């Protein structure tokens, strides 16, 4: 395997310290000088400097620069154990429906293996890019990212990928980009949700989703349409509503505004007896919209959604039939992939996790 660029820079700088080119107490040249000297990117240089810092050769002082503090490798002052690499993680948002259990999996898998630093972007692309750059500046050795969009790859991430920097995309897929990713099998999930309603006897089944441009939603739609095609059941595109906005992280749209639009959708499509909602919160909005149009769930309208809060102690909570994702495994897989890349730079893996249908109170056999 070809030696990683950052490793070559690290070894050359370490040798420069050993030979006295840079003595103890000397300040390193600027980043621009070093990137020119080694013909590498800033990201590659920072990874090399991180290794020198971890080995005890250098110390970075804010606003002053980087100084050589030892001519030999030294152990950390608090432990003789190797220092765990710092991993950055940027998620759009999280709650008890989706995200909290992913974080649990991330934290469980990182315990004793890596140190995890988590940031939340609330779906803002520009902030997301800034967070990634800030994490790199802060010395992270890998990045786990849940992007706000599957259509736009943050520029900072593209640069990391070209430098074989450890990156794992969480709950999304970037087509055509050689980057590791872990998500549920959302095509199979969309198919499973639609199949269940069709099995119950529903012939007019619709789909309601958010306005988000993410692969998760697109794949669920593909599975939904495929279920109809496989069974030779006509699918009417008018039965699709893709305009829910209040559930998107950082949205300023109120739930009441979405409910009003969903009322119009249900009124215009009175033949619908079953709906697939691509999120739990969308299902909640749909149920209220159905109530306002005098349609009871599940007597008049059956709903299958994705994910569901646990609410172990709230036995009175209305429970939707839903597709359950293995969120904890998603988090654990992301950390495993990062560790694999730390051990073998350039390793690209994809993982598609199996989903499960959980029957609740929102569906019944159509009489």
N, C-alpha and C positions, 0 to 999 in steps of 0.2 A: 504493500500500500504506500502510495506517495505520502511523504511527510507533510503534515498540515503546515500551512504558511506561518501561523502564529507560533507553532513549536520551533520552527527554524529561527524566527526572530528572537524568541526567548533564549535559545541556545547561543546565538551569536552575541546577544547582550550579556548573557551570563559569562561568556568567555571574555568579553571586553572588561567586565568587572574583575574577573580572575587575573587578567594580564595587567591590570592597573590603568587601562585606558580611562576608566571611570573609577576614581578612588573613593574611599569612604569619606563622606562629607560633600562630595561633588554633586552638583545639580545636573540632572539629565537635560539634554537639549530639548527644544520644543517638539510637540507632536508632529508638526509640519516637517521639521528637519528629519525626524526619524522615519516618517512615511516616505519621504523622498529618498532617504538613504537605503531603505529596504524595498522600496517600490511596492508597498502594501497599503491597504485602506486603514482608516483610523480604527475601525472595529477590530481588525487583525492585530494592530499594534496594542490596543487596550487588552486584548486577551493575553498577549505576551507579557505585558506589564503586570497583569493580574497574577500570572505564575511567578514572576520575580518577587512580587509583594508577598504571595503566599509562602515562598521559600525564605523570606526574611532578608532579601537583598536590598530592597528599596522601601521607601515610605513616601506616600503622597501627602503633601500639605496644601490644603485649599488656598488658592490665590498666590502661593509661593512657588509651587512646582513639585517635581519628583526628585528625591535625594537618595543617594546610595548610603545605606546605614551599616552594611556588612559586606566583607569580601568573601564570606562563606555562607552556605545555607544554615539557617538556624531554625530551631523549633519554636512553636508559638509559646508565649509567656505563660499561658494558663494550662496547657496540656501538651503531652507528648504525642497525642493522637493526631492523625492527619486532619487538616481543616476541611470541613464539609463544604462543597461548592454551593454558592448562592445562586438560586434559580428564580427568575422573575416570572410572574404570572399576571396577565391582564385579562379580566373577564368583563363582559358588558354589564351584567347585574346578576343578582341571585336572590332567591326567596325560597320558602318552604315547598313551592311547587317544582321549580327547577333551579338548580345551582347550589343550594346549601349542601345537598348530599354529594355533589361533585366536589365541592371544597373539602368535605369530610374525607373523600377518597384521596384527594391530593395531599392533604395533611397527614393522613395515616401512612401513605406510601413514602412520603418524604422524611418521616421520623427516623432518625439514625442514618439517613442516606444523603440527604441534601437539606439546605436551608431554603425555605420558600418565602418570597416576598410578593404579596398579592395587592393588585391595584384594580380599581373599578372605573370603566370608561363611560358607563351609561349610554353606550351606543354612539358616542360622538367620535367620528373618524379622525378628526384633527387632534383631539385630545388623546386618542388611542395611539397615534403615531408619536406624539410628544412623550407619552408614558413609556413607550418602548425605548425611545432614545435615552430617556432619563435612567431607565434600568440599566442600559448598556453603559452609560456614563458611571453609574454606581457600582459597576464591576460584576454584574451577574454573568454566570458562565453558561446559561441556557435560558430559553424563553418558552413559556406555555401561553398561547394566545387564543382567546375566543373572539374572533373578529366581529365587528359590527356589521360587516357586509361580506358576501362571497363574490361580489363583482369588483370590489376595489381592494387590492392588496397594498397595505401600508408600505410606503417607500422604504422605511427603515427595515421592515421585514424582508423585502426583496434583497436588500443589501446584505442582510445577515445570511440569507439562503445561499447567495453566490459565494460567500466566504466559508461555507460549510459550518456555520455557527449552529449549535444545537437548537432547533426550533420544533415545536409540536403545535399543530392547530387543533383546537378543542371544539367539538360539536359543530364543525364546519368542514367543507372540502373546497380546496382551491384547484380547479381543473387546470392542468397544464403547468403547474408549479411543483417542482420536485421537493416537496416538504412533507414531513411525517404528519399524520392526522389520526384522530380517534373520534368516532361518533357512533351513534346508533345506526342500524340498518333502516334508514328512514323510508326507503322505497318499500321494503317489506312491511314496515309499520303502517304506512298509508294503505297498502293493500289489505292488511289484516283488519284495520278499522272498517273499511268499506265492505269487505267480505262478511264481517259479522252482521252488519245491518242488512245486507242482501240475504244472508242466511235466515234472518228473522222474518223475511217476507217483504221487506221494503223495496219497492221498485223505483221510487223517486227519491234519490239520495243526493244531498248537496254537500258542499265543502265551504267552510268559512275560515279565513286565515287573516293574518295581519298584512300590512303593507311592506313588511321587511323584505329586503333583497338578500336572503341567505339561502344556502344550499339545502338546509334542513327543511324549509318550507317547500322549496321546489321539488325535492325528492318525495316528500309526503304526497304532494299533488300527483306526481308521476305514478306512485303506487295506487292512489285512489282511482285514477283513470284506468290503469292497467287491470284493476279488479273488475271494472265494468266490461272492458274489452274481452277479458278471458271468459266471462260468463255470457257474452253477447247481449249485454244489457245496455241499451242506448244511454249515453251520458249527455245531458243538456248543459252546455257551457253557461247558460243563464242561471244554473243552480250553484254557480261558484260566486262567492263574495270575498274579495281580497282587500277590502278597505279598512279593516279594523286598525285603529291607530293608537288608542289609549294604552294598549298593552305593551307598546314598544318602549324600551328603556329610554328615559329622558323626554318622553312625549309630553306636550303641553295640552293635548286633547283630553277632554273629560270623558269618563265612562258614559255619562248621560248622552253625550253627542253620538257616541258609537251605538248605544242602545236605540236611539231614534233612527239611525240609518238601518240598523238590523230589523227594526219594525217594518220599515219600508220594503226591505228585501223579503221578509216572510210574507207580507201582504201581497207582494207582486208574484210570489211563487207559492200559491196556496196548495198546490199538489204535493209539495214536499212533505214527507213523513219521517225522514231520517236525515241527520246532519253529522258530518265529521268536523270537529273544531280542532285546529292544529295546536291549541294551547288550552290549558285549564281555565285561565281567566277569560278567554273568549267564550268558553262553554258557559261560564257564569253570566256573562253579558247576554248570551243567546237565550238562556233560560228566562231572564227577566224580560227580554224582548218578546218571547213567546207568551209570557203571562200577560203582557200589555196588549197582545193581539188575541187574547182569549184562547190560547193553545196550551194545554197542560203537557208537562213532561213527566212520564213518557207516554201518557195516554194518547195524545195527539201528535207529539213530536219526539222522536228518539234522538239522543245525542251521545256520540262517542268522542272523547277528547284525548289529549296527550298529557300524561303526567297528572299527579294529584297530590295535594298535601296529605301527610300521614294522619294528623289529628287523631292520635291513638285514644285520647281520653274524651273526645267529643262524639259520643255515640249518636247524637241527634243530627249531626251534620249530613246534609244531602251529599251522597257519594255518586259521582258520575262513573259510568262505564268508561274505562280509559286504557290507553296504551302505556304501560310502565317501562321506562327506560332504566337500564342498570347504571344509574348515575355514579355510584361509588366506584364501580369498575372503570368507568370513563376517566375518573380522576386518577385512579391507580395506574391505568394503562399509560396515561400521559406522562407520569413521573418515570415509569419504567422505560419509555421511549427516550426520554431525556437522558437518563443514565446510560442507556445503550449508546447514544450519540457521544456522550462524554468519553466513553471508552473506545469508540470507533467512529471518529469524525466522518461525516458524509453518509452515514447510515439513514436510509429513508424507509419508513414502515407506514402501513395504513392498517387500521383496525376498525371493523364494523361490528358493533355489538348487537346481540340478539335482544329482541323486545318481547313483552308478554302482554296479553289482553287480560284485564281484570274487570269482571262484570260487576256493575253497581246498580244504582236505582234509576238511571236515566234511559234504560232501554227495556223493551219487552217484545214478545212475539206479536207481529202485526196480525190482528184477527181479520 
